[in-house]
Amino acid sequence: MLLAVDIGNTNMEFGIFERNQLKASFRLATHHDVTSDELGLSIRQFFLIHGIDLSTLEDVLISSVVPQVIYSVKNAMRKYLGIEPMIVQENFNINIVNRYDNPAEVGADRLVNAYAGFKKYGGGIVVVDFGTATNFDVIDRDGAYLGGVLYPGVKISMDALAQKASKLPKVEIETPKKVIGTNTIMSLQAGIVYGYTGVVIHIIEMLQKELGYRPKVIATGGLARVIGKQTDAFDVIDRSLTLDGLCMIYQDYKTSK
């Protein structure tokens, strides 16, 4: 059994895999000052709630874009699970051709998504990951990672607006009943949902024009379904893409040993 961990700037997502099947998953907020004890107890509690025997856990594989918390996460795995975790791009690399100008600049999450997208859906794809930033990652027909687009995430945009405009409140990010908002909350929701949808559609159209063909577009991340309801630009919404990618990377690693 594998525990896959995706550490993002906003959330840490944990997935428990038996062979290549995701049995359960959960999220914790990413805090730079989190302790290994807090993490370890939360993880053990999750295993307990779902009736999963910790003794069946073989390995832990971590993908992280937050260096400040990796020490606490690794220590939690050692102390509370008795396992030395493996780190993507530290213990081993992802088996994908990386055509970025400086390949080391590409975040592990982007490469994991690219690898998973190619494995699950073939080449000629764009993966749109709605996280702290919204990443548009392009994988060519041969499975090579070409690069992509980084855009401020939905939540960052809302938080910045509330911070800079003192009279505007923070609101839940959900689809309003109509575009013309008749109160401040509806107006903000219309702007963020419909405006963000327009940005996503336009970027996908520009990527398609530059590629010279229509790629298959895979959406993942927390707000993929919210934006996906507003457009037919996505061919697939795959919420577990990153965790699945970590499991695939692990299976390849085990096969190669």
N, C-alpha and C positions, 0 to 999 in steps of 0.2 A: 504494500500500500504506500502511496505517495501523498505527501502534503505539499501542494504547490502554493507559493506565496507571491503575489504581485504587489509591490510596495509603490504606491503612487503618491503624489504630493498632497492629495486630499484624503484618500482612503487606502487601507491595506486590505486586499482581498485574499481569502484563504480558501483553497479547494482541496477536498479529500478525494483521491482517486483510487479505485480498486481496479487494477490493470489499466484499462484506458477509459473507464467509465467514471464520470463525476458523481460521487455518492452524496455529497453535501458541500455547501459553501457558506461563508459568512464574511462580514466586513467589520473592520474597526477603523475609527478615524486615525489619521496619521498625525501624531504629535511628536515634535522633535525632542521633547523632554520625557517621553514615555520610558518607563523602566522595564527591564527584562522580567521582573516579577509580575508586573501588571500584564504584560503580554503572555507570559507563560501560564498564569492562572486562567486568563480568558480562553486560551487555546485548549487547555485541559478541560475546562468547563464545557466547551463546545463539544468535544469528543464525548464527554459524559452524557450530555443532553441527548445526543443522537445515538447513544448506545454503541459507540465504536470503540473497540478494544485497542488501547494505545500500543499494546505489545505487537500488534499486527503492522504497525507503521515501520516501513523499511528506510525511507529516505525523505529528505526535505530539499526542495529546489526553490530558490528565491530569485526573483527578478526585481531590481530596485532602481529607482531614479532619485532616491533620497539618501545620500550618503550619511546624513546626520543620524538616522535611526537604524542603520544596518547593524551596528555593534549590538544594540539592545535586542534586536530580533535574533541575531545569531546566538547571543548568550542565552536568550529564552529557550531556544531549541536545544542547546546543550544541557541547560540546567533542568528543564521541565519535561523534555522528551527524550533526553539521553542520546541525541543524534547530532552529529556534526553536519550542518547544512552545506549544500552546494550552492554556488552563486553563479548565475548566468554571466558570461563574459569575465569571470574571475577564475573559476575552476575549469571551465571549458567554453568554447565559442559556439555560436549557432551556425549550423551548416547551411549558410546562405551566402550567395555572392552579393557583396555590398559595394555599390557603385557611387557612394557618397564621396565628395572631394576628400574629406577626412573621415574615413570610416569610424574612427574612435568617437566622433561627435554624436553618433546616432544613439539615442537612448535604448536601453535593453528592451523596454516595453514595445517600442516601435518595431524592433527586429523580431521579437516574439510574435507580434501580431502579423508581420509580414510572412514569417515562416508558417504560422498556423493557417493564414489565409490561403497560401499557395498549396499547402498539404490538403486542406479541406475542399477548396473550390477551384484549384488550378491556377494557371498563369493569366496575365492580362487583367489584373484586378486593382482596385483601390480600396484600402481599408480606412474607414473613417471612425476614429475612436474619440468618443465624447467623454473626456476626462477633465482634469484641471485645465489643460489646453485641449483643443480639438485638433487631432492629428489626421492629416490626409496622407497616407503612405501608399506609394505606387510600386507594384511588383509587375515586371514585364512578363511576356508570354513564356520566357525560359525560366522564370522563377527568380530572377535577380532583383534585388532591392535597388530602385532607382533614386529614391528620395521622396520629397513631397512638400507639404504645406503645414505650417504650424500657425494656429489661430487662437486668440484668447478664448478660454472656455466660457460656457453659458453662465456658470455660477460666478466666475471672476468678473464678468461683464456686469452682472447684477450687483455684486458687492461694491464694485468701483462706482457705479451710479449712485447707490445709496450713500456711499461715503462722501462723494464729492457734491451731491445735491442734498443739502440737509433736510429739505422738506419731503423728500421722497423716501418711502419706507422700503424695507426688504420684504419681498413677497415670495410666495410659493411659486416655483416654476411649473406652471401647468397651462394647458390650452384654454383661453377664454372662450366664451360662447359666441363672440363676434369680434370682428376686427376693430370696429369703432368702439373704443372703450368709453363707457359713460361714468366711470369713476377712476381714480388714480390707480387702484390695483389692477383693474381690467386693462387700462391703458399700458401699464408696464408689462403685463403678461403678453399683451398683443405685440408689443414692440420686441420683446425678447424672443418669443416663440416664432412669430411670422417673419420678423427681421432676420433672425438666425437661420431660419429655413431658407430664406432667399440667398444668404451668404453661401450656405452649403451647396445649394443648387448651382449657383454661379461658379464656384470653385470646381465642382465636378465637371461642369460644361467646359471650363478652360483646360482642365486636365485631359479631357477627351479630345479636344481640338489639338492639343500639343502631341498627344500619343498617336493621333491619326486613326484611331478606332475607338469603339465604345467599350470601355472596361466593365467588368462586373463589379458592382459596388457593394461592399460589405460594411455594415454599420455595427458598432459595438460600443460599450460604455454605458454609463448611468442614464443618459438622456436620449439614447438612440431611439427608443420607442416613442417618446414625446415628439421628437422631430420627424421620425419616420411616419407618423400618422398624418403629417401635413404634405407629404410628397411621395411620388413614386420613383424618386431618384435612387433609392436603395433596392438592390435585388434581394438582399438577405439581411435580416437583423439577427445577429449572433451574440448574445449577451456573454457567453462563456468563452469567447474566442481566445482571450489572453491566457486564461487558466488551461484551456485545451492545448494551447501552444506549448506551455511549460510541460504538460504531460507528454506531448509528442517528442519534445527535445529530450526528456528523460528516457523515454522508450528507445529512442535512437542511441542514446548514450549506453543504455544497458545492452542493447543488441551488439554494439561495437566492441564491448569488453571481451 
